[in-house]
């Protein structure tokens, strides 16, 4: 029998169909055991309504004595894990880079899956074209940057496309997720550099944040909270002194960093840190040098934290540089982001637009103002000189004030 219109439901033996000269849609049900086809009216000519409510109609059909067919409900959370596994296999097939997988995994784990859990959509069969439409508003209300939300929606879209490709989700029910408009405000810089005054205020807050209640407590919960705060402060100073991208730092292990004494041309001795950036990062493998004091703080971190769990944790070359002893994995960037926002609020700087990447911007600006050449800065940080010039041309003008003011 031919139909005027046919729509998939995600179940190979159940479809939504429209007969010629009939107003409403019907459910086409094929029983593989008896090889019989049954139809039940969906009571509506609105395809979106029918796609949202076909399963309820199917249940009524069965209750009235209709022959039940095999309908497998697929958990969205379970399918999200399968999608992550599928993405990981693409790394081994050299279809995508490891860094691309890390980005997908991070977005799914930290924001997309938690959002799905609270959305009320538990199975793929519950998904309609109107599902997940408040994703942007949900995270924007929690203070997430528009750029981060839009990047999440790209990954969310890949997940939905995969569900359709695997014929788990009907293509006609795939939600269209709209990105937020990024209004370009040329007065507002993205990832702005900390001003000198703001950085001093922020540093003072960091020192108070790491020395506040917890370090001398017998309460193990408060003590562990203090250990994580101190770990975050170490991370901030490492980012400020290295200029690394947050994702690069997240891949570092103890075996990637070292500290030694270095004699400066003026005869003074300082600590030099050497960092081996892994190959599976944005700009690939490189060796960079930095002020070694923050690395020294990291090495001493587990000695300072008197929590039994932290004191007994065994460190080796494969241990993540900013390890979470509870998981053995690196502390997630979202955790650092939450601490960062708290410290901005405590400093009264929450409306200045500062982000985690502002630490990188501040590092580069500081080096340029101190007279470090653009070539040296770009080589150490894995950027091209052209990129540094484009983003920090204002700093270069300050350095050339003598010439420009002639």
C-alpha positions as CSV (number, residue, x, y, z in Angstrom):
1,X,0.0,0.0,0.0
2,X,1.3,3.4,-0.9
3,X,1.0,6.4,1.4
4,X,0.8,10.1,0.8
5,X,3.3,10.8,3.5
6,X,5.6,8.5,5.6
7,X,7.7,9.4,8.7
8,X,10.1,7.3,10.7
9,X,9.7,6.8,14.5
10,X,13.1,5.3,15.1
11,X,11.5,1.8,15.2
12,X,11.9,-0.2,12.0
13,X,8.4,-1.8,12.5
14,X,6.5,1.3,13.4
15,X,5.9,4.3,11.1
16,X,3.7,7.4,11.0
17,X,1.7,7.4,7.7
18,X,-0.9,9.6,5.9
19,X,-3.5,8.0,3.6
20,X,-4.7,9.8,0.6
21,X,-8.0,11.7,1.1
22,X,-7.7,11.3,4.9
23,X,-7.1,14.2,7.3
24,X,-5.3,12.6,10.2
25,X,-2.1,10.6,10.5
26,X,-2.1,6.9,11.4
27,X,0.4,4.6,13.1
28,X,1.6,1.8,10.9
29,X,2.5,-1.2,13.0
30,X,4.1,-4.4,11.6
31,X,4.1,-7.5,13.9
32,X,7.1,-9.5,12.9
33,X,5.8,-12.6,14.6
34,X,2.4,-12.8,12.8
35,X,3.6,-10.8,9.8
36,X,0.4,-8.7,10.1
37,X,0.1,-5.0,9.7
38,X,-2.2,-2.9,11.9
39,X,-3.2,0.8,11.8
40,X,-4.4,3.1,14.6
41,X,-5.4,6.7,14.2
42,X,-3.2,9.3,15.8
43,X,-6.2,11.7,15.9
44,X,-4.3,14.7,14.5
45,X,-3.2,16.2,11.2
46,X,-0.3,18.0,13.0
47,X,2.9,15.9,12.2
48,X,4.9,17.4,15.1
49,X,2.1,16.5,17.6
50,X,2.0,13.0,16.1
51,X,5.8,12.6,16.3
52,X,5.7,13.6,20.0
53,X,2.8,11.4,21.0
54,X,2.9,8.3,18.8
55,X,4.2,6.1,21.6
56,X,1.1,7.0,23.8
57,X,-1.1,6.0,20.9
58,X,0.7,2.8,20.5
59,X,0.3,1.9,24.2
60,X,-3.5,2.6,23.9
61,X,-3.6,0.4,20.9
62,X,-2.0,-2.5,22.9
63,X,-4.3,-2.0,25.9
64,X,-7.3,-2.2,23.6
65,X,-6.1,-5.6,22.5
66,X,-3.9,-4.8,19.6
67,X,-1.0,-7.1,18.9
68,X,2.1,-5.7,20.8
69,X,5.2,-5.4,18.7
70,X,8.7,-5.1,19.9
71,X,9.5,-1.5,20.8
72,X,12.8,-0.9,22.3
73,X,13.2,2.4,24.3
74,X,16.7,3.8,24.1
75,X,18.1,5.7,27.0
76,X,19.5,9.1,25.9
77,X,22.2,9.0,28.5
78,X,23.2,5.5,27.5
79,X,23.3,6.5,23.8
80,X,25.4,9.6,24.7
81,X,28.1,7.2,26.2
82,X,27.9,5.1,23.0
83,X,28.4,8.3,21.0
84,X,31.5,9.2,23.0
85,X,32.9,5.7,22.4
86,X,32.1,6.0,18.7
87,X,34.0,9.3,18.6
88,X,37.0,7.7,20.4
89,X,37.2,5.0,17.7
90,X,37.5,7.7,15.1
91,X,40.7,8.8,16.7
92,X,42.2,5.3,16.2
93,X,41.0,5.3,12.6
94,X,42.9,8.7,12.2
95,X,39.6,10.4,11.2
96,X,39.9,13.0,13.9
97,X,42.7,14.2,16.3
98,X,42.9,13.2,19.9
99,X,42.4,16.9,20.9
100,X,39.1,16.9,19.0
101,X,37.9,13.9,20.9
102,X,39.0,15.5,24.2
103,X,36.9,18.6,23.3
104,X,33.9,16.5,22.5
105,X,34.3,14.4,25.6
106,X,34.7,17.4,27.8
107,X,31.6,19.2,26.5
108,X,29.4,16.1,26.7
109,X,30.6,15.2,30.2
110,X,30.6,18.6,31.8
111,X,27.5,20.3,30.3
112,X,25.5,18.4,27.7
113,X,24.8,15.2,29.6
114,X,24.1,17.1,32.9
115,X,21.6,19.2,31.0
116,X,19.9,16.2,29.4
117,X,19.5,14.6,32.8
118,X,17.6,17.6,34.1
119,X,15.6,18.2,30.9
120,X,13.1,15.4,31.5
121,X,14.0,13.7,28.2
122,X,14.9,10.2,29.3
123,X,14.6,8.1,26.1
124,X,15.3,8.8,22.5
125,X,11.6,8.1,21.8
126,X,10.8,11.2,23.9
127,X,12.8,13.5,21.7
128,X,10.8,15.9,19.5
129,X,11.7,18.8,17.3
130,X,11.1,21.1,20.3
131,X,13.3,19.2,22.7
132,X,16.4,20.9,24.2
133,X,15.4,24.4,22.9
134,X,16.3,26.0,26.3
135,X,19.9,24.7,26.4
136,X,21.3,28.2,25.6
137,X,19.2,29.9,28.2
138,X,19.9,27.3,30.8
139,X,23.7,27.7,30.6
140,X,23.6,31.5,30.0
141,X,21.7,31.9,33.3
142,X,24.5,30.0,34.9
143,X,27.0,32.5,33.6
144,X,28.4,30.6,30.7
145,X,30.0,32.6,27.8
146,X,28.0,32.8,24.6
147,X,31.0,31.4,22.6
148,X,31.2,28.3,24.9
149,X,27.4,27.7,24.6
150,X,27.6,27.9,20.8
151,X,30.5,25.5,20.7
152,X,28.5,23.1,22.9
153,X,25.6,23.3,20.4
154,X,28.0,22.1,17.6
155,X,28.8,19.0,19.7
156,X,25.2,18.5,20.7
157,X,24.3,18.7,17.0
158,X,27.0,16.0,16.2
159,X,25.4,13.8,18.9
160,X,21.9,14.2,17.4
161,X,23.2,13.6,13.8
162,X,24.8,10.4,15.0
163,X,21.5,9.2,16.5
164,X,19.9,9.8,13.1
165,X,22.7,8.1,11.2
166,X,22.3,5.1,13.4
167,X,18.6,5.2,12.8
168,X,17.9,5.5,16.5
169,X,16.3,8.9,16.1
170,X,13.9,9.8,13.3
171,X,15.5,12.6,11.2
172,X,12.1,14.4,11.1
173,X,12.2,14.6,14.9
174,X,15.7,15.9,15.2
175,X,15.6,19.2,17.2
176,X,17.1,22.2,15.5
177,X,19.3,23.9,18.1
178,X,19.7,27.6,17.6
179,X,22.9,29.3,18.5
180,X,23.0,32.6,20.4
181,X,23.9,35.7,18.5
182,X,27.2,37.1,19.4
183,X,26.9,40.8,19.3
184,X,30.3,42.3,18.6
185,X,31.0,45.0,21.1
186,X,34.3,46.6,19.9
187,X,34.6,48.3,23.3
188,X,34.6,44.9,25.0
189,X,37.7,42.7,24.5
190,X,37.3,38.9,24.4
191,X,39.4,37.3,27.2
192,X,40.7,40.7,28.3
193,X,44.1,41.2,29.9
194,X,44.1,41.9,33.6
195,X,45.0,45.5,34.3
196,X,47.9,46.0,36.7
197,X,45.6,47.2,39.5
198,X,43.0,44.4,38.9
199,X,45.7,41.7,38.9
200,X,47.1,42.9,42.2
201,X,43.5,42.8,43.7
202,X,43.0,39.4,42.2
203,X,46.3,38.1,43.6
204,X,45.4,39.3,47.1
205,X,42.1,37.4,46.8
206,X,43.9,34.3,45.7
207,X,46.2,34.4,48.7
208,X,43.2,34.8,51.1
209,X,41.4,32.0,49.2
210,X,44.1,29.5,49.7
211,X,44.8,30.4,53.4
212,X,41.2,30.6,54.5
213,X,39.6,28.2,56.9
214,X,40.5,24.6,56.3
215,X,44.2,24.0,56.5
216,X,44.3,23.4,60.3
217,X,40.9,21.8,60.6
218,X,40.4,18.3,62.0
219,X,37.3,18.1,59.8
220,X,38.5,16.0,56.8
221,X,35.8,17.4,54.6
222,X,36.9,21.0,55.2
223,X,40.5,20.0,54.9
224,X,40.0,18.4,51.5
225,X,38.1,21.5,50.3
226,X,41.1,23.6,51.3
227,X,43.4,21.2,49.4
228,X,41.3,21.7,46.3
229,X,41.3,25.5,46.8
230,X,45.1,25.5,47.1
231,X,45.4,23.3,44.0
232,X,43.3,25.9,42.1
233,X,45.5,28.7,43.2
234,X,48.6,26.8,42.1
235,X,46.9,26.3,38.7
236,X,46.2,30.1,38.3
237,X,49.8,31.0,38.9
238,X,51.0,28.3,36.6
239,X,48.7,29.6,33.9
240,X,49.8,33.2,34.5
241,X,53.6,32.3,34.5
242,X,53.4,29.8,31.6
243,X,50.8,31.4,29.3
244,X,49.5,27.9,28.4
245,X,46.1,27.2,27.0
246,X,43.9,25.6,29.7
247,X,43.5,22.4,27.6
248,X,47.3,22.1,27.2
249,X,47.8,22.3,31.0
250,X,45.1,19.6,31.4
251,X,47.2,17.1,29.5
252,X,50.4,17.7,31.5
253,X,51.9,15.1,33.8
254,X,54.6,15.3,36.4
255,X,57.0,13.7,33.9
256,X,56.4,16.7,31.5
257,X,57.7,19.4,33.9
258,X,61.0,20.0,35.7
259,X,62.7,22.7,37.6
260,X,66.4,23.6,37.9
261,X,68.5,26.6,39.0
262,X,69.4,29.0,36.2
263,X,72.0,31.8,36.3
264,X,70.8,35.0,34.7
265,X,73.2,37.3,32.8
266,X,73.2,39.7,35.8
267,X,74.7,37.0,38.0
268,X,71.5,36.3,39.9
269,X,70.1,32.8,40.2
270,X,66.5,31.9,39.6
271,X,64.3,28.8,39.1
272,X,63.8,27.8,35.5
273,X,60.8,25.6,34.7
274,X,60.9,23.4,31.6
275,X,57.6,22.1,30.2
276,X,57.1,19.5,27.5
277,X,53.8,20.3,25.8
278,X,52.3,17.0,24.5
279,X,51.8,16.3,20.8
280,X,48.0,15.9,21.0
281,X,47.4,19.6,21.6
282,X,46.3,22.5,19.4
283,X,49.7,23.4,18.1
284,X,51.5,20.1,18.7
285,X,54.6,19.1,20.6
286,X,56.9,21.8,21.8
287,X,59.3,22.6,24.7
288,X,58.7,25.8,26.6
289,X,60.4,27.5,29.5
290,X,58.9,29.6,32.3
291,X,59.4,30.9,35.8
292,X,59.9,27.8,37.9
293,X,58.4,29.0,41.2
294,X,54.8,27.9,40.4
295,X,56.1,24.4,39.4
296,X,57.9,24.3,42.7
297,X,54.6,25.1,44.5
298,X,52.9,22.3,42.6
299,X,55.6,19.8,43.6
300,X,55.2,20.7,47.2
301,X,51.4,20.7,47.2
302,X,50.9,17.2,48.4
303,X,53.3,17.8,51.3
304,X,51.3,20.8,52.5
305,X,47.9,19.0,52.3
306,X,47.7,17.0,55.5
307,X,44.6,15.1,54.4
308,X,45.3,11.3,54.6
309,X,44.1,10.7,51.1
310,X,46.3,13.4,49.6
311,X,49.4,12.5,51.8
312,X,49.2,8.8,50.8
313,X,48.7,9.4,47.1
314,X,51.6,8.1,45.1
315,X,53.0,10.4,42.5
316,X,54.9,9.2,39.4
317,X,55.8,10.6,35.9
318,X,52.3,9.6,34.6
319,X,50.4,11.4,37.3
320,X,48.4,14.4,36.0
321,X,50.1,17.6,37.1
322,X,46.8,18.8,38.6
323,X,45.5,15.5,39.8
324,X,42.3,14.9,41.6
325,X,43.2,12.1,44.1
326,X,39.6,10.9,44.2
327,X,39.6,10.0,40.5
328,X,43.3,9.8,39.5
329,X,42.5,12.1,36.6
330,X,43.3,15.8,36.1
331,X,40.9,18.2,37.8
332,X,38.3,19.2,35.2
333,X,38.5,22.7,33.7
334,X,34.9,23.4,34.9
335,X,36.0,22.9,38.5
336,X,38.7,25.6,38.0
337,X,36.2,27.8,36.2
338,X,33.9,27.7,39.3
339,X,36.7,28.7,41.6
340,X,37.8,31.4,39.2
341,X,34.4,33.0,39.2
342,X,34.2,32.9,43.0
343,X,37.5,34.7,43.3
344,X,36.4,37.3,40.7
345,X,33.3,37.9,42.8
346,X,35.3,38.2,46.0
347,X,37.6,40.7,44.2
348,X,34.7,42.7,42.9
349,X,35.9,42.0,39.3
350,X,33.0,39.8,38.1
351,X,31.8,42.4,35.6
352,X,35.2,43.0,33.9
353,X,34.8,40.1,31.4
354,X,37.9,38.2,32.7
355,X,38.0,34.5,31.8
356,X,40.5,31.6,32.3
357,X,42.1,32.6,29.0
358,X,42.7,36.1,30.4
359,X,45.6,34.5,32.3
360,X,47.2,33.7,28.9
361,X,46.5,37.2,27.6
362,X,48.0,38.8,30.7
363,X,51.1,36.6,30.5
364,X,51.7,37.6,26.8
365,X,51.0,41.3,27.5
366,X,53.4,41.3,30.5
367,X,56.2,39.8,28.4
368,X,55.8,42.2,25.6
369,X,55.7,45.2,27.9
370,X,59.0,43.9,29.5
371,X,60.6,44.0,26.0
372,X,60.5,40.3,25.1
373,X,60.4,40.0,21.3
374,X,57.2,38.9,19.6
375,X,59.2,36.0,17.9
376,X,60.3,34.7,21.3
377,X,56.9,35.0,22.8
378,X,55.2,33.2,19.9
379,X,57.8,30.4,19.8
380,X,57.4,29.7,23.5
381,X,53.6,29.7,23.4
382,X,53.0,27.9,20.2
383,X,51.6,30.8,18.3
384,X,52.6,32.4,15.0
385,X,54.1,35.9,15.3
386,X,51.3,37.1,13.0
387,X,48.7,36.0,15.5
388,X,50.5,37.7,18.4
389,X,50.7,40.9,16.4
390,X,47.1,40.8,15.4
391,X,45.8,40.3,19.0
392,X,48.3,42.5,20.8
393,X,49.0,45.3,18.4
394,X,48.1,47.8,21.1
395,X,50.9,46.6,23.3
396,X,53.3,46.9,20.3
397,X,52.3,50.5,19.9
398,X,53.0,51.2,23.6
399,X,56.5,49.7,23.1
400,X,57.0,52.0,20.1
401,X,55.8,55.1,21.9
402,X,59.2,56.9,21.3
403,X,58.9,56.5,17.6
404,X,55.2,57.2,17.3
405,X,55.4,60.4,19.3
406,X,58.2,61.9,17.3
